[in-house]
């Protein structure tokens, strides 16, 4: 599946969870949606261009600073990067 299909399935599962009757049914839909969301997230992340995936910038030998482009995570999500 490509990312567009995953996003469509994710939205469908969230709609089904909103319309579900019982707690168990709702939780099962939300768990399946969480699995799809993690697939989407893992496929759309790219290493940060400033810190090259480290999450911090070295100022001197003893001092480092958190990278503000990726907020210390080390990667960017493609949708955020294009904006």
Secondary structure as UniProt FT lines:
FT   HELIX           3..19
FT   HELIX           23..43
FT   STRAND          45..47
FT   TURN            49..53
FT   STRAND          56..58
FT   STRAND          64..66
FT   TURN            68..72
FT   STRAND          75..77
FT   HELIX           78..82
//
